[in-house]
């Protein structure tokens, strides 16, 4: 009888979950664990890689400076950091809208800057960001089959027949889910106090 040795692959150990941000090692561990998630969150909100890096760094700096305010009985470290990131991102977006000329100092002109130079009105990026959060929250409040129908057909812009085939339902059923889902979404937004 011959023995075969099984080769096992070892994954690198996940960084330990820090209890707080009391010292430099805990800040470093928190950054390794949550930094990429926060960066992706901010990048999705600001749509600017450089600004997302700045906001991510500022988030951890603020968290370190305010480490004494973190209370693990109220929230997890991850939730606390994401709250700081959200506030920092909004502050950054507001500051950028007040000083649009600063973007021209470091970045090439974008469509938004070109529109401002041409004297056209440019939508406030903060409003777009807050609006997307409101829609996201309202989508969480409706039933899953309505949410899936709306996300796939309206947000991902997929054809109704393709989505219906993926879900295994007739096209008419999908259209009905979209119709009633939009009504439920409007009702959820009304409950949230959102003006149309």
C-alpha positions, 0 to 999 in steps of 0.5 A: 500500500502506498501513502499519498500525502495530501497537499494543503493550501493555507490561507493567510490569516485574516487580520484580527478584529480590533476591539477599538483604536486605542493604539497604533497597532489597533488602528493599523489592524482596523485599516487592514480589515476595513480600509478597502471596504470604506474606500469602495464605499466612498469611491461609489459615492464620490466617483473620484479615486483620488478623493476616495483615497483622501476621505478614507485616510481622513476617516481613519485619522478622525477615528484615531483622534476620537477613539475615546468616543467609540462605544462597542456597546452602541455599535461595532467598530465597522459601523462606527467607521462607516458612519465617520466615512459617510460624514467625511464624504458628505463634507468633502462633497460639500467643500468641493461644490463650494470650491469647484476651481480646486478640482482644476488645480489637480485634475484635468477638466471634467464634463462637470467643470466644463459645464460650469465654465460654460455657465450651465447649471451643474447638479450638486454631487451631494444631492446625487449622493444623498438621493442615491442613499434615499433610493437605496433605503426605500428599496430595502423597505419593499418586498424582495420580489418587487426590489429585484424586479425594479433593480434588474429592469430599471437600475441595471436596464435589463430587458424584461424578457431576459429578467423574466427568464432569469427569474423563471416567471412570465413577462407579464408577472415581471411587469406587474411586479415592476408596476406594484414595486414602483408604487410600493417604492413611492409609498416607502419614500413618502413614509421617509418624508421625501418630496417628489 
